[in-house]
Amino acid sequence: MKWKPFALALVLLLVAAGGAYVSYRTLNARQLPPGILSANGRIEANEIDVAAKYAARVASVRVQEGDLVEAGAVLAVLDTRDLEAQLRAAEAQARQAVESRTEADSTVAQRTGEADFAAKEMERTLVLFGKGHVSQQRVDQARTQHQTADAALAAAQSRRASADDAIAAANAEVERIRTLLNDGILTAPRTGRVLYRLAEPGEVLGAGGKVVTILDLSNVYMTFFLPTDAAGPLGLGADARLVLDALPDLAIPAMVSFVSPRAQFTPKQVETKSERDRMMFRVKARIPEALVTRYIDRVKTGVTGMAYVRLDDTAEWPGWLESRLTRENGS
């Protein structure tokens, strides 16, 4: 009976020693070499609001929240029946303007002939007047007819120029309405995932009314904060590694794509209080687009993790920050 307390104490001591050994091995296995720094952050992507350019009723919404959409995919369609009617009216006006231009061409041709005849008649009258065969009154009449014909020709040419302007204005109106009709089909500007579906068929939206919000998965990055002594020598394009809390054994390659030019206090949800007491610089490490595209079905934002950046190009990444993804990116 006296051995039981001793045996129990021995077992507890061995367990504690084993735990300490495991902790020691884990701690040493995850130590960073000089020239590499770490900070905790969060995976993010840009949000894009797809909205109506003008007031209209929503005819259909073709995506659901969570759908993965390719750039150019149709997200929603607006009711554009009134615009279609306006387009038919504008096209009719354009045709009418063309007909007016044709009529103006005919008038110019007629007035040109009349002006030429009046000019020749004026010349003949002057010749006859010089020989004494016609009176001054006849010369004055010929001169007046010549001037009238020239004025009529100028007026006809002006009407033809106005018809040209009318054609240009009508065609511009047709083009404007066609552009509005095209804007009635809302498409994805980037490949991404639908984050919010904000409107339903039948709803009337004002100009700028949001229909869908998508996450731009062509630009996925982790945002984190570094102190001045680390952010100072850090340059764009520096090599980085990301380790997510959800995938602690998988290092993801990244590259520093942004270093804030201005220091700030770090948000409460990102750093500890002691780090918030210091001024920090916001940094983004972007995951290569090719890698994101390859695993786009698994990409999620808002996931927390650790970012590791290499300040010294000669520093070697430790083995636990290498993975099949870093090797794929290197190849």
Backbone as numpy.savetxt, mean C-alpha at the origin, in Angstrom:
# Nx Ny Nz CAx CAy CAz Cx Cy Cz
13.92 -47.11 62.54 13.10 -45.90 62.54 13.95 -44.65 62.54
15.16 -44.75 63.18 16.01 -43.56 63.23 16.61 -43.25 61.88
16.65 -44.27 60.96 17.25 -44.02 59.65 16.30 -43.29 58.70
15.01 -43.33 59.00 14.06 -42.74 58.06 14.26 -41.24 57.87
14.37 -40.45 58.96 14.59 -39.01 58.75 15.88 -38.73 57.99
16.93 -39.52 58.29 18.21 -39.31 57.61 18.10 -39.64 56.12
17.40 -40.74 55.80 17.22 -41.13 54.40 16.39 -40.10 53.65
15.38 -39.60 54.31 14.54 -38.59 53.67 15.33 -37.33 53.38
16.15 -36.92 54.36 16.97 -35.74 54.17 17.97 -35.95 53.05
18.52 -37.17 52.97 19.48 -37.47 51.92 18.83 -37.41 50.54
17.61 -37.95 50.46 16.89 -37.90 49.18 16.61 -36.47 48.77
16.16 -35.66 49.72 15.88 -34.26 49.41 17.14 -33.52 48.98
18.26 -33.83 49.62 19.53 -33.20 49.25 19.95 -33.58 47.85
19.77 -34.86 47.50 20.12 -35.31 46.15 19.23 -34.66 45.10
17.95 -34.56 45.39 17.03 -33.91 44.45 17.40 -32.45 44.24
17.72 -31.76 45.35 18.11 -30.36 45.24 19.40 -30.21 44.45
20.34 -31.12 44.72 21.61 -31.05 43.98 21.39 -31.32 42.50
20.51 -32.29 42.19 20.22 -32.58 40.79 19.56 -31.41 40.10
18.62 -30.78 40.80 17.97 -29.61 40.21 18.94 -28.48 39.99
19.83 -28.28 40.96 20.83 -27.22 40.81 21.76 -27.51 39.65
22.11 -28.81 39.47 23.00 -29.18 38.37 22.31 -28.94 37.03
21.03 -29.35 36.94 20.29 -29.13 35.70 20.17 -27.64 35.41
19.87 -26.85 36.46 19.77 -25.41 36.26 21.10 -24.82 35.82
22.19 -25.34 36.43 23.52 -24.85 36.05 23.82 -25.17 34.60
23.52 -26.41 34.18 23.78 -26.78 32.79 22.92 -25.96 31.82
21.64 -25.77 32.18 20.76 -24.98 31.32 21.22 -23.55 31.21
21.61 -22.97 32.36 22.05 -21.58 32.38 23.31 -21.40 31.53
24.24 -22.33 31.70 25.47 -22.22 30.94 25.27 -22.52 29.47
24.27 -23.41 29.17 24.01 -23.74 27.77 23.42 -22.56 27.02
22.75 -21.65 27.75 22.10 -20.52 27.11 22.87 -19.21 27.32
24.11 -19.30 27.72 24.89 -18.08 27.86 25.25 -17.51 26.49
25.30 -16.17 26.41 25.62 -15.49 25.16 27.09 -15.11 25.13
27.74 -15.31 24.01 29.14 -14.88 23.89 29.21 -13.36 23.76
30.39 -12.77 23.97 30.55 -11.33 23.80 30.18 -10.92 22.38
29.56 -9.76 22.25 29.17 -9.25 20.94 27.75 -9.56 20.55
27.02 -10.31 21.40 25.62 -10.64 21.13 24.79 -10.21 22.33
23.72 -9.45 22.06 22.83 -8.97 23.12 21.42 -9.51 22.91
20.65 -9.51 23.98 19.27 -10.02 23.90 18.30 -9.02 24.50
17.06 -9.11 24.08 15.97 -8.29 24.62 14.66 -8.99 24.30
13.68 -8.82 25.17 12.39 -9.44 24.90 11.52 -8.53 24.05
10.68 -9.13 23.21 9.84 -8.35 22.31 8.61 -9.10 21.89
8.00 -8.63 20.82 6.73 -9.20 20.36 6.70 -9.18 18.83
6.19 -10.26 18.24 6.05 -10.35 16.80 4.90 -9.44 16.35
5.17 -8.63 15.33 4.17 -7.70 14.84 4.16 -7.70 13.31
3.10 -7.14 12.76 2.98 -6.91 11.32 2.09 -5.69 11.13
2.25 -5.01 10.02 1.46 -3.81 9.77 0.00 -4.17 9.50
-0.89 -3.37 10.07 -2.32 -3.54 9.81 -2.74 -2.59 8.69
-3.52 -3.10 7.76 -4.00 -2.31 6.62 -5.52 -2.30 6.64
-6.09 -1.11 6.69 -7.55 -0.96 6.64 -7.98 -0.81 5.19
-8.82 -1.72 4.72 -9.38 -1.64 3.37 -10.74 -0.97 3.50
-10.89 0.21 2.89 -12.08 1.02 3.11 -12.69 1.46 1.79
-13.95 1.91 1.87 -14.65 2.43 0.70 -14.16 3.84 0.39
-13.93 4.12 -0.88 -13.46 5.44 -1.29 -14.58 6.46 -1.26
-15.81 6.00 -1.45 -16.95 6.90 -1.47 -18.12 6.21 -0.77
-19.15 7.00 -0.47 -20.31 6.45 0.21 -21.03 5.46 -0.69
-21.33 4.29 -0.15 -21.99 3.25 -0.95 -22.51 2.16 -0.03
-23.40 1.33 -0.58 -23.92 0.17 0.14 -23.02 -1.04 -0.16
-22.76 -1.84 0.86 -21.95 -3.04 0.69 -22.80 -4.11 0.02
-22.36 -4.57 -1.14 -23.09 -5.62 -1.84 -22.71 -7.01 -1.32
-21.40 -7.24 -1.12 -20.96 -8.54 -0.62 -19.60 -8.41 0.03
-19.34 -9.27 1.00 -18.02 -9.38 1.63 -17.59 -10.83 1.46
-16.47 -11.05 0.80 -16.11 -12.39 0.35 -15.07 -13.08 1.22
-14.73 -12.50 2.36 -13.73 -13.13 3.23 -14.27 -13.19 4.65
-13.67 -14.09 5.42 -14.00 -14.22 6.84 -12.74 -13.91 7.65
-12.93 -13.59 8.92 -11.79 -13.33 9.79 -10.92 -14.58 9.88
-9.62 -14.36 9.72 -8.69 -15.47 9.76 -8.29 -15.99 8.39
-9.01 -15.58 7.34 -8.67 -16.05 5.99 -7.33 -15.48 5.54
-6.58 -16.30 4.85 -5.33 -15.87 4.23 -5.64 -15.43 2.80
-5.28 -14.20 2.46 -5.62 -13.66 1.13 -4.34 -13.25 0.42
-4.34 -13.45 -0.89 -3.22 -13.04 -1.72 -3.41 -11.59 -2.17
-2.33 -10.94 -2.51 -2.42 -9.57 -3.03 -3.27 -9.56 -4.30
-4.24 -8.66 -4.35 -5.14 -8.56 -5.50 -6.43 -9.35 -5.35
-6.54 -10.16 -4.31 -7.76 -10.95 -4.10 -8.92 -10.02 -3.76
-10.11 -10.35 -4.26 -11.30 -9.53 -3.99 -11.78 -9.78 -2.56
-11.87 -8.70 -1.78 -12.31 -8.80 -0.40 -13.79 -8.47 -0.26
-14.25 -7.46 -0.97 -15.65 -7.03 -0.88 -16.03 -6.28 -2.15
-17.34 -6.18 -2.38 -17.87 -5.48 -3.56 -18.94 -4.51 -3.10
-18.87 -3.29 -3.59 -19.87 -2.27 -3.26 -20.96 -2.24 -4.32
-22.14 -1.76 -3.92 -23.25 -1.60 -4.86 -22.98 -0.37 -5.72
-22.79 -0.57 -7.01 -22.42 0.53 -7.91 -23.43 0.73 -9.04
-24.68 0.36 -8.81 -25.68 0.49 -9.87 -25.90 1.94 -10.29
-25.84 2.86 -9.33 -26.01 4.27 -9.70 -24.83 4.76 -10.53
-23.64 4.27 -10.23 -22.47 4.65 -11.02 -22.56 4.06 -12.43
-23.10 2.86 -12.54 -23.26 2.26 -13.86 -24.21 3.09 -14.72
-25.27 3.61 -14.10 -26.18 4.49 -14.84 -25.47 5.79 -15.24
-24.67 6.33 -14.34 -23.91 7.54 -14.68 -22.92 7.26 -15.81
-22.36 6.08 -15.83 -21.42 5.73 -16.89 -22.13 5.68 -18.24
-23.32 5.11 -18.27 -24.05 5.05 -19.54 -24.38 6.46 -20.03
-24.75 7.35 -19.11 -25.04 8.74 -19.50 -23.78 9.44 -19.99
-22.67 9.21 -19.33 -21.41 9.84 -19.74 -20.96 9.32 -21.10
-21.13 8.04 -21.34 -20.76 7.49 -22.65 -21.64 8.06 -23.75
-22.93 8.28 -23.45 -23.83 8.91 -24.44 -23.38 10.34 -24.73
-22.98 11.06 -23.70 -22.49 12.42 -23.91 -21.20 12.42 -24.73
-20.36 11.42 -24.52 -19.13 11.32 -25.30 -19.44 11.08 -26.77
-20.42 10.21 -27.03 -20.80 9.98 -28.43 -21.40 11.23 -29.04
-22.21 11.94 -28.27 -22.80 13.17 -28.77 -21.71 14.21 -29.07
-20.69 14.26 -28.24 -19.58 15.19 -28.48 -18.84 14.85 -29.77
-18.70 13.55 -30.04 -18.04 13.13 -31.28 -18.88 13.53 -32.48
-20.21 13.37 -32.38 -21.08 13.78 -33.47 -21.01 15.29 -33.70
-20.93 16.04 -32.61 -20.81 17.49 -32.74 -19.49 17.86 -33.41
-18.46 17.12 -33.12 -17.16 17.37 -33.77 -17.24 17.08 -35.27
-17.94 16.03 -35.64 -18.11 15.72 -37.07 -18.89 16.82 -37.77
-19.95 17.29 -37.12 -20.73 18.39 -37.70 -19.89 19.65 -37.81
-19.06 19.89 -36.81 -18.20 21.08 -36.85 -17.19 20.97 -37.98
-16.68 19.78 -38.23 -15.74 19.59 -39.35 -16.41 19.94 -40.68
-17.68 19.51 -40.81 -18.40 19.82 -42.05 -18.61 21.32 -42.20
-18.95 21.98 -41.13 -19.17 23.42 -41.18 -17.88 24.16 -41.53
-16.76 23.70 -40.94 -15.48 24.34 -41.25 -15.14 24.18 -42.73
-15.39 22.97 -43.25 -15.12 22.76 -44.68 -15.97 23.68 -45.55
-17.25 23.84 -45.18 -18.14 24.72 -45.94 -17.67 26.17 -45.85
-17.35 26.62 -44.64 -16.92 28.01 -44.45 -15.57 28.27 -45.12
-14.73 27.25 -45.18 -13.44 27.41 -45.86 -13.66 27.65 -47.36
-14.57 26.88 -47.95 -14.88 27.09 -49.37 -15.45 28.47 -49.62
-16.35 28.89 -48.75 -16.94 30.21 -48.92 -15.89 31.31 -48.78
-14.98 31.15 -47.82 -13.94 32.16 -47.63 -13.00 32.21 -48.84
-12.67 31.05 -49.39 -11.79 31.02 -50.58 -12.48 31.71 -51.77
-13.77 31.42 -51.95 -14.51 32.05 -53.06 -14.57 33.56 -52.88
-14.83 34.00 -51.65 -14.92 35.44 -51.39 -13.58 36.13 -51.64
-12.49 35.44 -51.29 -11.17 36.02 -51.51 -10.89 36.17 -53.00
-11.22 35.14 -53.78 -11.01 35.21 -55.23 -11.91 36.26 -55.85
-13.14 36.35 -55.38 -14.06 37.36 -55.89 -13.55 38.77 -55.61
-12.93 38.91 -54.45 -12.36 40.20 -54.08 -11.22 40.57 -55.04
-10.39 39.59 -55.35 -9.28 39.84 -56.28 -9.79 40.23 -57.67
-10.79 39.52 -58.18 -11.34 39.84 -59.51 -11.97 41.24 -59.53
-12.68 41.56 -58.44 -13.32 42.87 -58.38 -12.29 44.00 -58.39
-11.18 43.81 -57.70 -10.13 44.82 -57.68 -9.49 45.00 -59.07
-9.33 43.88 -59.77 -8.78 43.96 -61.14 -9.73 44.75 -62.03
-11.02 44.42 -61.97 -12.01 45.13 -62.78 -12.10 46.60 -62.38
-11.98 46.87 -61.08 -12.04 48.27 -60.63 -10.85 49.06 -61.17
-9.70 48.40 -61.24 -8.51 49.07 -61.79 -8.66 49.41 -63.25
-9.47 48.64 -63.99 -9.70 48.90 -65.41 -10.90 49.80 -65.63
-11.58 50.14 -64.53 -12.71 51.04 -64.64 -14.00 50.37 -65.03
-14.09 49.03 -64.89 -15.30 48.31 -65.30 -16.33 48.19 -64.18
-15.90 48.36 -62.92 -16.86 48.28 -61.80 -16.70 49.53 -60.93
-17.73 49.78 -60.14 -17.71 50.97 -59.29 -17.07 50.66 -57.92
-16.84 51.74 -57.18 -16.29 51.58 -55.82 -17.27 50.82 -54.94
-18.55 51.02 -55.19 -19.55 50.31 -54.40 -19.41 48.81 -54.56
-19.14 48.36 -55.76 -18.98 46.91 -55.98 -17.73 46.40 -55.26
-16.70 47.20 -55.23 -15.49 46.81 -54.49 -15.80 46.69 -52.99
-16.56 47.65 -52.48 -16.90 47.61 -51.05 -17.75 46.38 -50.74
-18.66 46.02 -51.61 -19.48 44.83 -51.39 -18.61 43.56 -51.37
-17.68 43.46 -52.30 -16.80 42.28 -52.36 -15.92 42.20 -51.11
-15.45 43.37 -50.65 -14.62 43.37 -49.44 -15.44 42.93 -48.22
-16.67 43.40 -48.15 -17.54 43.01 -47.02 -17.84 41.51 -47.05
-18.13 40.98 -48.21 -18.39 39.54 -48.33 -17.16 38.72 -47.93
-15.97 39.21 -48.29 -14.74 38.52 -47.92 -14.56 38.51 -46.41
-14.76 39.65 -45.79 -14.62 39.73 -44.34 -15.65 38.86 -43.62
-16.89 38.87 -44.16 -17.93 38.04 -43.55 -17.60 36.56 -43.65
-17.10 36.15 -44.79 -16.73 34.74 -44.97 -15.59 34.35 -44.04
-14.60 35.23 -43.88 -13.49 34.94 -42.96 -13.99 34.83 -41.52
-14.91 35.73 -41.14 -15.45 35.69 -39.78 -16.25 34.40 -39.56
-17.02 33.98 -40.58 -17.79 32.73 -40.46 -16.86 31.53 -40.33
-15.75 31.56 -41.07 -14.77 30.47 -40.98 -14.15 30.42 -39.58
-13.79 31.59 -39.04 -13.20 31.64 -37.70 -14.18 31.11 -36.65
-15.47 31.45 -36.80 -16.48 30.97 -35.87 -16.62 29.45 -35.95
-16.60 28.93 -37.18 -16.71 27.48 -37.36 -15.51 26.77 -36.75
-14.32 27.32 -36.94 -13.13 26.71 -36.34 -13.19 26.75 -34.82
-13.74 27.84 -34.28 -13.89 27.94 -32.83 -14.86 26.88 -32.30
-15.97 26.69 -33.04 -16.93 25.65 -32.63 -16.29 24.26 -32.70
-15.42 24.04 -33.70 -14.75 22.75 -33.78 -13.80 22.55 -32.59
-13.10 23.62 -32.18 -12.22 23.53 -31.02 -13.03 23.24 -29.75
-14.21 23.88 -29.66 -15.09 23.62 -28.51 -15.56 22.17 -28.51
-15.82 21.64 -29.71 -16.23 20.22 -29.80 -15.10 19.30 -29.36
-13.86 19.66 -29.70 -12.71 18.87 -29.23 -12.63 18.88 -27.70
-12.83 20.07 -27.12 -12.82 20.17 -25.66 -13.95 19.36 -25.03
-15.11 19.38 -25.69 -16.26 18.62 -25.17 -15.97 17.13 -25.22
-15.30 16.67 -26.28 -14.94 15.25 -26.36 -13.97 14.89 -25.24
-12.96 15.74 -25.02 -11.99 15.47 -23.96 -12.67 15.43 -22.59
-13.59 16.39 -22.35 -14.29 16.42 -21.06 -15.18 15.20 -20.89
-15.88 14.80 -21.95 -16.75 13.63 -21.87 -15.94 12.35 -21.63
-14.81 12.23 -22.32 -13.96 11.05 -22.12 -13.38 11.02 -20.70
-13.02 12.20 -20.18 -12.51 12.27 -18.81 -13.57 11.85 -17.81
-14.82 12.27 -18.06 -15.91 11.88 -17.17 -16.14 10.37 -17.22
-16.08 9.81 -18.41 -16.21 8.35 -18.54 -15.11 7.65 -17.77
-13.88 8.15 -17.92 -12.75 7.53 -17.22 -12.90 7.66 -15.71
-13.40 8.81 -15.25 -13.59 9.02 -13.81 -14.61 8.03 -13.25
-15.70 7.85 -13.95 -16.73 6.95 -13.45 -16.25 5.51 -13.51
-15.50 5.16 -14.54 -14.95 3.80 -14.60 -13.98 3.55 -13.45
-13.22 4.58 -13.10 -12.31 4.44 -11.95 -13.09 4.22 -10.67
-14.19 4.96 -10.51 -15.04 4.76 -9.33 -15.64 3.36 -9.32
-16.02 2.87 -10.49 -16.54 1.51 -10.56 -15.48 0.49 -10.16
-14.26 0.71 -10.61 -13.17 -0.18 -10.22 -12.91 -0.10 -8.72
-13.04 1.13 -8.16 -12.85 1.29 -6.72 -13.96 0.62 -5.92
-15.06 0.30 -6.59 -16.14 -0.42 -5.92 -15.82 -1.88 -5.66
-14.73 -2.37 -6.25 -14.26 -3.73 -5.97 -13.04 -3.60 -5.07
-13.18 -3.94 -3.80 -12.11 -3.77 -2.82 -11.22 -5.01 -2.84
-9.94 -4.80 -3.12 -8.99 -5.90 -3.21 -7.91 -5.77 -2.15
-7.23 -6.86 -1.90 -6.15 -6.88 -0.91 -4.90 -6.23 -1.50
-4.38 -5.18 -0.87 -3.17 -4.54 -1.41 -1.91 -5.36 -1.16
-1.94 -6.25 -0.17 -0.80 -7.09 0.18 -1.28 -8.50 0.52
-0.38 -9.43 0.46 -0.69 -10.77 0.97 -0.77 -10.69 2.49
-1.84 -11.18 3.05 -2.01 -11.08 4.50 -3.15 -11.93 5.00
-3.42 -11.76 6.28 -4.50 -12.50 6.92 -5.57 -11.52 7.40
-6.82 -11.87 7.19 -7.93 -11.01 7.59 -8.00 -10.97 9.11
-7.82 -9.79 9.67 -7.86 -9.62 11.12 -9.26 -9.28 11.60
-9.92 -8.37 10.92 -11.28 -7.98 11.30 -12.15 -7.87 10.05
-13.37 -8.32 10.17 -14.41 -8.09 9.15 -15.34 -7.06 9.77
-15.31 -5.83 9.25 -15.92 -4.69 9.92 -17.26 -4.28 9.32
-17.65 -4.86 8.20 -18.92 -4.50 7.57 -19.58 -5.75 7.02
-20.88 -5.68 6.87 -21.66 -6.80 6.36 -22.48 -6.34 5.16
-22.88 -7.27 4.29 -23.70 -6.90 3.13 -24.97 -6.16 3.55
-25.28 -5.11 2.82 -26.46 -4.31 3.12 -26.16 -3.05 3.90
-25.03 -3.00 4.57 -24.68 -1.81 5.32 -24.30 -0.68 4.38
-24.65 0.54 4.75 -24.28 1.73 3.98 -23.10 2.39 4.67
-22.03 2.54 3.94 -20.80 3.12 4.49 -20.60 4.53 3.94
-20.03 5.38 4.76 -19.62 6.69 4.29 -18.27 6.60 3.61
-17.85 7.70 3.02 -16.53 7.72 2.39 -15.47 7.42 3.44
-14.62 6.46 3.16 -13.60 6.05 4.11 -14.06 5.00 5.09
-15.30 4.52 4.94 -15.80 3.48 5.84 -15.02 2.18 5.69
-14.55 1.62 6.81 -13.72 0.42 6.78 -14.58 -0.82 6.56
-14.07 -1.70 5.73 -14.76 -2.96 5.46 -13.99 -4.14 6.04
-12.68 -4.16 5.83 -11.84 -5.27 6.27 -10.50 -4.72 6.75
-9.95 -5.32 7.79 -8.58 -5.02 8.22 -7.75 -6.28 8.04
-6.63 -6.15 7.33 -5.77 -7.31 7.12 -4.38 -7.03 7.70
-3.70 -8.11 8.07 -2.31 -8.03 8.53 -1.40 -8.24 7.34
-0.50 -7.31 7.11 0.44 -7.40 6.00 1.53 -8.39 6.37
1.43 -9.61 5.87 2.39 -10.65 6.22 3.64 -10.61 5.35
3.73 -9.62 4.47 4.96 -9.46 3.71 6.04 -8.76 4.53
5.64 -8.20 5.67 6.59 -7.49 6.54 6.31 -7.88 7.99
6.91 -8.99 8.42 6.73 -9.51 9.78 8.02 -9.25 10.55
7.90 -8.70 11.73 9.09 -8.31 12.49 8.82 -8.41 13.99
9.90 -8.39 14.77 9.79 -8.31 16.22 10.27 -6.95 16.66
9.50 -6.31 17.52 9.87 -5.02 18.10 10.43 -5.24 19.49
11.58 -4.67 19.76 12.19 -4.77 21.09 12.95 -3.49 21.37
13.54 -3.38 22.55 14.20 -2.16 22.98 15.60 -2.46 23.49
16.53 -1.58 23.14 17.92 -1.72 23.55 18.40 -0.43 24.19
19.29 -0.52 25.16 19.84 0.70 25.76 20.78 1.41 24.79
21.17 2.62 25.18 21.98 3.46 24.30 23.29 2.81 23.91
23.97 2.18 24.89 25.28 1.60 24.60 25.20 0.46 23.60
24.01 -0.18 23.48 23.84 -1.25 22.51 23.28 -0.73 21.19
22.35 0.23 21.27 21.73 0.75 20.04 22.69 1.64 19.26
23.64 2.26 19.96 24.58 3.14 19.28 25.35 2.47 18.17
26.05 1.37 18.44 26.82 0.70 17.37 25.99 -0.19 16.46
24.71 -0.37 16.78 23.88 -1.27 15.98 23.48 -0.60 14.68
23.72 -1.28 13.57 23.39 -0.72 12.27 22.30 -1.51 11.56
21.68 -0.89 10.57 20.67 -1.58 9.79 21.32 -2.75 9.04
20.59 -3.85 8.98 21.11 -5.04 8.31 21.86 -5.97 9.22
22.00 -5.61 10.51 22.71 -6.48 11.45 21.98 -7.82 11.59
22.75 -8.87 11.75 22.18 -10.21 11.87 21.48 -10.35 13.21
20.37 -11.09 13.21 19.58 -11.28 14.44 18.97 -12.67 14.45
18.58 -13.09 15.63 17.87 -14.35 15.83 16.67 -14.08 16.74
15.57 -14.74 16.45 14.36 -14.61 17.26 13.99 -15.98 17.82
13.66 -16.01 19.10 13.21 -17.25 19.75 11.87 -16.93 20.40
10.81 -17.57 19.94 9.46 -17.30 20.44 9.18 -18.15 21.67
8.36 -17.59 22.55 7.98 -18.35 23.74 7.22 -19.61 23.36
6.47 -19.56 22.26 5.70 -20.72 21.82 6.58 -21.79 21.18
7.76 -21.39 20.69 8.70 -22.32 20.05 10.10 -22.07 20.62
10.32 -22.44 21.88 11.59 -22.07 22.54 12.81 -22.77 21.97
12.64 -23.83 21.21 13.79 -24.58 20.69 14.04 -24.31 19.21
13.38 -23.30 18.64 13.53 -23.02 17.21 13.97 -21.57 17.03
15.22 -21.38 16.60 15.74 -20.04 16.32 15.30 -19.61 14.93
14.79 -18.38 14.84 14.30 -17.84 13.58 15.26 -16.74 13.11
15.77 -16.83 11.90 16.68 -15.78 11.41 15.94 -14.48 11.17
16.63 -13.37 11.37 16.04 -12.05 11.15 17.17 -11.06 10.85
16.76 -9.85 10.52 17.72 -8.81 10.19 17.20 -7.49 10.75
18.06 -6.70 11.34 17.65 -5.41 11.90 17.23 -4.50 10.75
15.97 -4.09 10.75 15.44 -3.26 9.67 15.13 -1.84 10.11
15.18 -1.58 11.43 14.85 -0.24 11.92 15.48 -0.04 13.29
16.11 1.11 13.47 16.60 1.56 14.77 16.11 2.98 14.95
15.32 3.20 15.99 14.72 4.51 16.18 15.80 5.58 16.35
15.65 6.73 15.70 16.62 7.81 15.87 16.44 8.59 17.17
15.41 8.22 17.94 15.12 8.96 19.17 14.86 7.98 20.31
15.42 8.26 21.47 15.24 7.40 22.64 13.86 7.63 23.26
13.40 6.63 23.99 12.11 6.72 24.66 12.10 5.79 25.85
11.10 5.97 26.71 10.91 5.01 27.79 10.19 3.80 27.24
10.59 2.64 27.63 10.00 1.41 27.10 8.62 1.17 27.69
7.71 0.58 26.92 6.37 0.30 27.44 6.40 -0.69 28.61
5.42 -0.61 29.48 5.37 -1.48 30.65 5.27 -2.95 30.28
4.57 -3.24 29.19 4.34 -4.63 28.84 5.55 -5.28 28.20
6.59 -4.50 27.94 7.74 -5.06 27.22 8.91 -5.33 28.14
9.26 -4.40 29.00 10.45 -4.52 29.80 10.12 -4.51 31.29
11.13 -4.85 32.09 10.98 -4.80 33.54 11.06 -3.35 34.01
10.68 -3.14 35.28 10.63 -1.78 35.78 12.01 -1.13 35.78
13.04 -1.90 36.13 14.39 -1.32 36.15 14.82 -0.85 34.77
14.39 -1.56 33.73 14.74 -1.16 32.38 13.88 0.01 31.93
12.66 0.10 32.45 11.81 1.23 32.09 12.33 2.54 32.67
13.14 2.44 33.69 13.70 3.65 34.29 14.76 4.28 33.41
15.22 3.55 32.39 16.24 4.07 31.50 15.63 4.42 30.14
16.33 5.29 29.44 15.92 5.61 28.08 16.42 4.51 27.15
15.51 4.04 26.27 15.84 2.94 25.38 15.52 3.35 23.93
16.06 2.57 22.99 15.81 2.79 21.58 15.00 1.62 21.02
13.93 1.97 20.30 13.09 0.93 19.70 13.77 0.37 18.46
13.77 -0.95 18.36 14.45 -1.65 17.27 13.48 -2.67 16.67
13.58 -2.85 15.35 12.80 -3.88 14.67 13.74 -4.86 13.99
13.47 -6.13 14.17 14.20 -7.19 13.47 13.21 -7.91 12.56
13.43 -7.79 11.26 12.49 -8.32 10.29 12.86 -9.74 9.87
11.85 -10.59 9.80 12.04 -11.96 9.32 12.05 -11.92 7.79
12.97 -12.63 7.13 13.02 -12.59 5.66 11.67 -12.94 5.04
11.29 -12.17 4.03 9.99 -12.37 3.40 9.87 -13.76 2.78
10.97 -14.26 2.22 10.92 -15.60 1.63 10.60 -16.65 2.67
11.17 -16.48 3.87 10.90 -17.44 4.95 9.46 -17.33 5.42
8.96 -16.09 5.52 7.56 -15.89 5.92 6.62 -16.52 4.89
6.93 -16.33 3.61 6.10 -16.89 2.55 6.08 -18.42 2.62
7.22 -19.00 2.94 7.32 -20.46 2.99 6.46 -21.04 4.11
6.36 -20.32 5.22 5.59 -20.81 6.37 4.44 -19.88 6.71
3.83 -19.30 5.68 2.84 -18.25 5.91 1.60 -18.77 6.64
1.28 -20.05 6.48 0.11 -20.60 7.17 0.31 -20.65 8.68
1.54 -20.55 9.15 1.82 -20.66 10.58 2.14 -19.31 11.22
2.20 -18.25 10.41 2.59 -16.94 10.93 1.47 -16.36 11.79
1.83 -15.92 12.98 0.89 -15.27 13.89 1.59 -14.08 14.53
0.83 -13.03 14.75 1.38 -11.85 15.41 0.95 -11.81 16.86
1.65 -10.96 17.62 1.36 -10.84 19.04 2.09 -11.85 19.90
2.83 -12.76 19.29 3.56 -13.78 20.04 4.80 -13.14 20.65
5.02 -13.40 21.94 6.18 -12.84 22.62 7.38 -13.76 22.48
8.55 -13.18 22.73 9.77 -13.98 22.64 10.99 -13.13 22.91
12.15 -13.66 22.53 13.42 -12.98 22.74 14.07 -12.69 21.39
14.68 -11.52 21.32 15.44 -11.14 20.14 16.92 -11.10 20.53
17.74 -11.65 19.66 19.19 -11.65 19.87 19.83 -10.96 18.66
20.66 -9.96 18.92 21.30 -9.21 17.84 22.81 -9.31 18.01
23.48 -9.35 16.87 24.93 -9.46 16.86 25.53 -8.09 16.59
26.17 -7.53 17.61 26.82 -6.24 17.46 28.19 -6.37 16.81
28.83 -7.52 17.01 30.15 -7.79 16.46 30.03 -8.83 15.36
30.39 -8.46 14.14 30.25 -9.39 13.02 31.12 -10.63 13.18
32.15 -10.54 13.99 33.03 -11.70 14.17 32.52 -12.67 15.23
31.51 -12.25 15.98 30.96 -13.13 17.03 30.25 -14.32 16.39
30.44 -15.48 16.98 29.80 -16.70 16.49 28.50 -16.94 17.23
27.48 -17.30 16.48 26.22 -17.64 17.12 26.37 -18.95 17.90
25.89 -19.00 19.13 25.94 -20.27 19.87 25.05 -21.31 19.21
25.33 -22.56 19.49 24.59 -23.64 18.84 23.10 -23.60 19.08
22.68 -23.14 20.26 21.25 -23.14 20.56 20.51 -22.02 19.82
21.27 -21.12 19.15 20.65 -20.10 18.30 20.79 -20.43 16.82
21.10 -21.67 16.53 21.10 -22.18 15.16 19.99 -23.22 15.03
19.37 -23.28 13.86 18.27 -24.22 13.63 18.17 -24.49 12.14
17.23 -25.32 11.79 17.01 -25.60 10.37 16.57 -24.34 9.62
15.90 -23.43 10.31 15.47 -22.20 9.65 16.66 -21.29 9.36
17.59 -21.18 10.29 18.76 -20.34 10.04 19.62 -20.97 8.95
19.66 -22.30 8.91 20.44 -22.95 7.85 19.75 -22.78 6.50
18.42 -22.85 6.47 17.70 -22.62 5.22 17.91 -21.20 4.73
17.88 -20.26 5.65 18.06 -18.86 5.26 19.48 -18.61 4.78
20.45 -19.31 5.39 21.82 -19.14 4.96 22.09 -19.71 3.60
21.37 -20.80 3.26 21.56 -21.41 1.96 20.84 -20.63 0.87
